[in-house]
Amino acid sequence: MTQRVFRSSKIVASYWRELSFEAAHKLPEHPSVHGHSYRVRLIWSGIIPTTGQLISEQDALAACSAVSGLLDHKMLNDILGDPTCENIAKFILCREEETHRASRVIVWRPTVGDGAEVCGV
């Protein structure tokens, strides 16, 4: 059986890494301080380079560790004004170092069943 070889440079791949964190917040519609378990998926997309990796596993782990260090067991209102899933995802995307910036960030609360995705342009 022969393997099909794609010769187009327009094939885009995505690599993702997930992490979780616990944090507290309050929102205008829920003014009492309460906490959630959050899940985050960092996604890097692009043309696969000659190295075969969009980002090294070590750099992806470091990016996840940095996010955990910023948000885990914190009061999110002290870090961002309105800590919705959309704003948390935007905060994470904008905090990534330029050289390892994810293309997309997804943040969700598994026990609630909601979340948000943001994409860099």
C-alpha positions as CSV (number, residue, x, y, z in Angstrom):
1,M,0.0,0.0,0.0
2,T,1.4,3.4,-1.0
3,Q,1.2,6.4,1.3
4,R,-0.4,9.5,-0.2
5,V,2.0,12.4,0.0
6,F,0.6,15.9,0.2
7,R,2.8,18.4,-1.6
8,S,0.8,21.5,-0.7
9,S,2.2,24.0,1.7
10,K,-1.3,25.0,2.7
11,I,-1.8,22.1,5.1
12,V,-2.3,23.6,8.6
13,A,-1.8,21.6,11.8
14,S,-2.9,22.3,15.4
15,Y,-1.2,21.1,18.6
16,W,-2.9,21.6,21.9
17,R,-2.1,21.2,25.6
18,E,-4.6,21.3,28.4
19,L,-4.4,22.5,32.0
20,S,-6.8,23.0,34.9
21,F,-7.0,25.5,37.7
22,E,-9.2,26.5,40.6
23,A,-10.1,30.1,41.2
24,A,-12.7,32.4,42.8
25,H,-14.6,35.3,41.4
26,K,-17.7,37.3,41.7
27,L,-19.8,38.8,38.9
28,P,-22.5,41.5,38.8
29,E,-25.2,38.9,38.4
30,H,-23.6,36.7,41.2
31,P,-22.1,39.2,43.7
32,S,-21.1,36.6,46.3
33,V,-17.6,35.3,46.0
34,H,-17.6,31.7,44.8
35,G,-15.2,29.4,43.0
36,H,-15.0,27.2,40.0
37,S,-12.8,24.5,38.5
38,Y,-11.6,25.8,35.1
39,R,-10.1,23.9,32.2
40,V,-7.9,25.6,29.6
41,R,-6.8,24.4,26.2
42,L,-3.9,26.3,24.5
43,I,-3.8,25.6,20.8
44,W,-0.9,26.4,18.4
45,S,-1.7,26.3,14.7
46,G,0.3,26.8,11.6
47,I,2.3,25.1,8.8
48,I,4.4,22.3,10.2
49,P,8.0,23.5,10.2
50,T,10.9,21.3,9.2
51,T,11.4,20.4,12.9
52,G,8.0,18.6,12.7
53,Q,6.7,20.5,15.7
54,L,4.7,23.7,16.0
55,I,6.0,24.2,19.5
56,S,8.2,21.9,21.6
57,E,6.6,19.9,24.3
58,Q,8.8,21.7,26.8
59,D,7.7,25.1,25.7
60,A,4.0,24.0,25.7
61,L,4.4,22.7,29.3
62,A,6.1,26.0,30.3
63,A,3.2,28.0,28.8
64,C,0.7,25.9,30.8
65,S,2.8,26.2,33.9
66,A,2.8,30.0,33.5
67,V,-1.0,30.2,33.2
68,S,-1.4,28.0,36.3
69,G,1.0,30.2,38.2
70,L,-1.0,33.3,37.3
71,L,-4.5,32.0,38.0
72,D,-4.5,28.9,40.2
73,H,-6.1,29.5,43.6
74,K,-6.4,33.2,42.9
75,M,-9.3,35.7,43.2
76,L,-9.8,36.5,39.5
77,N,-11.3,39.9,40.1
78,D,-7.9,41.0,41.4
79,I,-6.3,40.0,38.1
80,L,-8.9,41.0,35.6
81,G,-11.8,43.3,36.0
82,D,-14.7,41.2,34.8
83,P,-13.6,37.5,35.0
84,T,-15.9,35.9,32.5
85,C,-14.7,32.9,30.5
86,E,-14.2,35.2,27.5
87,N,-12.1,37.6,29.4
88,I,-10.1,34.8,31.1
89,A,-9.3,33.3,27.6
90,K,-8.4,36.8,26.2
91,F,-6.1,37.4,29.2
92,I,-4.3,34.1,28.7
93,L,-3.9,34.7,25.0
94,C,-2.5,38.2,25.5
95,R,-0.1,37.1,28.3
96,E,1.6,34.5,26.2
97,E,5.1,35.4,25.1
98,E,5.2,36.4,21.4
99,T,7.5,33.6,20.4
100,H,5.2,30.9,21.9
101,R,1.8,32.6,21.6
102,A,-1.0,30.2,21.1
103,S,-3.3,30.8,18.2
104,R,-6.4,30.0,20.2
105,V,-7.3,29.6,23.9
106,I,-10.4,27.8,25.1
107,V,-11.6,28.2,28.7
108,W,-14.4,26.2,30.2
109,R,-16.0,25.3,33.5
110,P,-16.8,21.6,33.2
111,T,-19.2,21.5,36.2
112,V,-21.2,24.3,34.7
113,G,-21.0,23.3,31.1
114,D,-20.1,26.6,29.6
115,G,-16.9,28.2,28.2
116,A,-15.4,30.5,25.6
117,E,-12.8,30.4,22.8
118,V,-10.7,33.3,21.6
119,C,-8.4,33.5,18.6
120,G,-5.5,35.7,17.9
121,V,-5.2,37.5,14.6
